[in-house]
C-alpha cells in the first residue's frame, strides 16, 4: 500500500520512503529483501527525469511560494532517502562479500 501510494502521488506521500527504509533493518531477511525490491521499483518510478540537488543556504533563506516550498521538500526528502538507500545497498554488498570471502578461506583451509 505504501508503494502504491508513493507511485500514485509521490509528492504527497514522500514520507512513506522513510517507513519503507525502516523495513530494511528488519530481523527477517525476507522482509529486508521485499523492502529492497520495493524501494528499487519506487525509486525507478518517482525519480524525476531532470537533475535535482539540495538548495543552497542562500536559496533556503529566500521567500518562495508554497508550491516551490513543497517541491523543495519533496526533492530534499527524495535525495536524502535515495542516499540512505544507496548506503544500505553498499553495506549489504560489503557484508555479503565478506561472508563469501570467509567461506572461500574456510574452504581452502580444509
LUMVOSE-590403 format. One record per residue: residue in one letter; x, y, z of N, C-alpha, C, O in turn. Coordinates in pm, whole numbers, padded with zeros to 5 digits, always signed. Example, Ala and Ser with C-alpha at 12.3 -4.5 7.8 and 13.67 -1.06 7.14 Angstrom:
BEGIN
a+01319-00569+00780+01230-00450+00780+01320-00330+00780+01424-00332+00846s+01285-00225+00708+01367-00106+00714+01290+00003+00787+01341+00114+00804
This chain:
BEGIN
x+00082-00120+00000+00000+00000+00000+00086+00126+00000+00055+00224-00068x+00194+00122+00077+00282+00239+00081+00344+00266-00055+00353+00380-00099x+00387+00160-00122+00449+00175-00254+00347+00228-00355+00378+00317-00434x+00228+00172-00353+00124+00216-00445+00091+00363-00422+00073+00439-00517x+00082+00403-00296+00053+00543-00264+00166+00634-00313+00141+00742-00366x+00290+00590-00295+00404+00668-00342+00403+00684-00493+00432+00792-00544x+00371+00579-00563+00371+00585-00709+00253+00668-00761+00262+00734-00865x+00143+00663-00689+00024+00739-00728+00043+00889-00706+00007+00970-00791x+00102+00924-00591+00122+01066-00556+00255+01079-00481+00256+01087-00359x+00367+01083-00555+00498+01088-00489+00516+01206-00395+00568+01190-00285x+00473+01324-00436+00493+01442-00352+00408+01438-00225+00452+01483-00120x+00290+01384-00236+00201+01379-00120+00234+01268-00023+00195+01273+00094x+00305+01166-00071+00333+01050+00013+00483+01024+00029+00523+00911+00058x+00565+01126+00011+00710+01109+00015+00759+01055+00149+00864+00990+00154x+00686+01081+00257+00728+01031+00388+00721+00878+00396+00782+00819+00485x+00648+00815+00305+00644+00669+00303+00781+00609+00273+00807+00494+00310x+00869+00685+00208+01004+00635+00182+01077+00603+00312+01146+00502+00322x+01061+00690+00411+01127+00667+00540+01074+00539+00605+01151+00461+00662x+00944+00518+00595+00885+00397+00652+00935+00273+00579+00968+00172+00642x+00942+00280+00447+00993+00166+00370+01139+00138+00405+01180+00022+00416x+01218+00244+00422+01359+00224+00460+01370+00154+00595+01465+00079+00618x+01274+00178+00682+01274+00111+00813+01267-00040+00800+01322-00113+00882x+01199-00088+00697+01188-00233+00676+01321-00296+00636+01337-00417+00647x+01416-00217+00589+01547-00272+00552+01629-00308+00675+01734-00371+00663x+01584-00268+00793+01654-00301+00917+01583-00412+00995+01617-00438+01111x+01486-00477+00933+01409-00582+00998+01498-00706+01022+01593-00730+00948x+01467-00781+01125+01542-00903+01154+01512-01014+01053+01597-01099+01027x+01393-01014+00997+01352-01114+00899+01409-01078+00762+01375-00974+00705x+01496-01163+00710+01563-01135+00582+01466-01130+00464+01494-01062+00365x+01355-01199+00472+01255-01191+00365+01194-01051+00359+01170-00997+00251x+01169-00993+00476+01115-00857+00482+01218-00760+00423+01181-00669+00348x+01346-00779+00456+01452-00693+00404+01459-00704+00252+01471-00603+00183x+01451-00826+00199+01456-00846+00054+01337-00779-00015+01354-00711-00117x+01218-00797+00040+01100-00736-00020+01106-00583-00013+01066-00515-00107x+01156-00530+00098+01170-00386+00111+01270-00332+00009+01248-00226-00051x+01379-00404-00010+01481-00362-00106+01425-00362-00248+01447-00266-00323x+01355-00466-00284+01293-00472-00418+01188-00363-00435+01181-00299-00540x+01108-00342-00333+01005-00239-00339+01065-00100-00354+01020-00020-00436x+01168-00072-00274+01233+00058-00282+01297+00079-00419+01291+00190-00474x+01356-00024-00475+01416-00013-00608+01310+00026-00711+01331+00115-00792x+01197-00041-00706+01089-00012-00801+01034+00129-00781+01007+00200-00878x+01018+00169-00656+00964+00302-00627+01060+00410-00676+01018+00506-00741x+01189+00395-00646+01285+00496-00690+01289+00507-00842+01297+00617-00896x+01284+00395-00911+01283+00398-01058+01163+00477-01108+01174+00553-01204x+01049+00461-01043+00928+00528-01087+00919+00676-01047+00864+00756-01123x+00973+00713-00932+00948+00850-00885+01065+00946-00904+01047+01067-00891x+01183+00895-00933+01296+00987-00955+01269+01064-01083+01245+01004-01188x+01272+01197-01075+01240+01277-01194+01347+01265-01303+01461+01226-01276x+01308+01299-01423+01399+01292-01536+01495+01409-01542+01584+01412-01627x+01478+01506-01453+01567+01621-01450+01660+01611-01329+01631+01538-01234x+01770+01682-01334+01867+01680-01227+01812+01755-01107+01762+01867-01120x+01821+01693-00989+01779+01762-00867+01899+01775-00775+01993+01695-00781x+01895+01874-00690+02003+01898-00595+01943+01963-00471+01831+02012-00472x+02021+01960-00365+01978+02027-00243+01991+02178-00263+02085+02224-00328x+01897+02255-00209+01907+02401-00221+02025+02455-00139+02061+02398-00036x+02083+02563-00185+02194+02626-00112+02138+02702+00008+02017+02723+00019x+02227+02743+00097+02185+02821+00214+02115+02950+00170+02014+02990+00227x+02170+03012+00067+02112+03136+00016+01971+03112-00037+01881+03192-00014x+01953+03001-00109+01821+02967-00163+01722+02936-00052+01603+02967-00063x+01770+02873+00054+01682+02841+00166+01632+02966+00238+01523+02966+00295x+01711+03072+00236+01674+03195+00304+01575+03278+00222+01509+03367+00276x+01565+03250+00093+01475+03326+00007+01330+03288+00034+01300+03173+00066x+01242+03385+00023+01100+03359+00038+01049+03302-00095+01073+03359-00202x+00979+03188-00086+00929+03122-00207+00781+03090-00192+00726+03095-00082x+00719+03058-00303+00577+03024-00299+00558+02888-00231+00653+02813-00212x+00435+02861-00194+00402+02735-00128+00436+02617-00219+00485+02515-00172x+00409+02632-00348+00437+02525-00444+00587+02497-00453+00628+02381-00457x+00668+02600-00457+00814+02582-00463+00863+02519-00334+00951+02432-00337x+00809+02560-00221+00848+02502-00092+00815+02353-00087+00894+02274-00038x+00698+02316-00138+00660+02174-00142+00752+02096-00233+00792+01984-00201x+00786+02154-00347+00877+02089-00442+01015+02069-00380+01076+01963-00396x+01063+02169-00309+01193+02158-00241+01190+02049-00134+01284+01972-00121x+01081+02044-00059+01069+01941+00046+01070+01802-00017+01137+01712+00032x+00995+01785-00125+00991+01657-00195+01130+01619-00245+01176+01507-00222x+01196+01711-00313+01327+01680-00371+01432+01654-00263+01515+01565-00278x+01428+01730-00155+01522+01710-00045+01502+01574+00019+01598+01500+00042x+01377+01540+00049+01347+01409+00109+01385+01297+00014+01443+01197+00057x+01354+01312-00113+01389+01211-00213+01540+01189-00218+01586+01075-00219x+01617+01297-00221+01763+01284-00225+01817+01219-00098+01905+01132-00106x+01766+01258+00017+01813+01202+00143+01784+01053+00152+01870+00973+00190x+01662+01015+00117+01625+00874+00126+01696+00790+00020+01730+00674+00045x+01719+00846-00097+01792+00774-00202+01937+00751-00157+01993+00644-00180x+01996+00852-00093+02132+00837-00042+02136+00729+00067+02228+00646+00068x+02039+00729+00156+02033+00624+00260+02018+00486+00197+02079+00390+00243x+01937+00478+00091+01916+00350+00023+02046+00302-00042+02081+00184-00032x+02118+00392-00106+02246+00355-00168+02347+00311-00063+02423+00217-00086x+02349+00378+00052+02439+00340+00161+02401+00201+00215+02489+00120+00246x+02271+00175+00225+02225+00043+00268+02272-00065+00170+02322-00169+00211x+02255-00039+00040+02297-00136-00062+02447-00160-00057+02493-00274-00070x+02523-00054-00038+02668-00067-00030+02708-00152+00091+02793-00240+00080x+02648-00125+00205+02678-00201+00327+02637-00347+00310+02710-00437+00352x+02522-00371+00250+02477-00508+00228+02571-00581+00133+02601-00699+00154x+02618-00513+00032+02712-00573-00063+02843-00609+00005+02898-00716-00019x+02893-00518+00089+03017-00546+00162+03000-00665+00255+03089-00750+00265x+02886-00671+00322+02859-00780+00416+02860-00914+00343+02921-01010+00389x+02792-00920+00229+02787-01045+00154+02923-01080+00094+02958-01197+00084x+02999-00979+00053+03132-01003+00001+03223-01060+00109+03299-01153+00085x+03214-01003+00231+03294-01052+00343+03257-01195+00377+03344-01277+00407x+03126-01228+00373+03082-01364+00401+03135-01461+00296+03177-01572+00329x+03133-01421+00171+03181-01505+00062+03331-01528+00076+03378-01639+00054x+03406-01425+00113+03550-01439+00133+03581-01532+00248+03673-01613+00241x+03502-01520+00356+03521-01606+00472+03493-01752+00437+03566-01841+00480x+03388-01776+00360+03358-01913+00317+03466-01967+00226+03502-02084+00236x+03516-01885+00139+03622-01924+00047+03749-01960+00125+03814-02060+00096x+03784-01878+00222+03903-01902+00304+03886-02030+00386+03981-02106+00402x+03765-02052+00437+03739-02173+00516+03749-02297+00428+03799-02401+00471x+03701-02287+00304+03708-02399+00211+03850-02430+00170+03884-02547+00151x+03934-02331+00157+04074-02351+00120+04154-02408+00236+04252-02478+00214x+04112-02377+00359+04183-02426+00477+04161-02575+00497+04243-02643+00559x+04051-02627+00445+04021-02769+00465+04090-02847+00363+04079-02970+00360
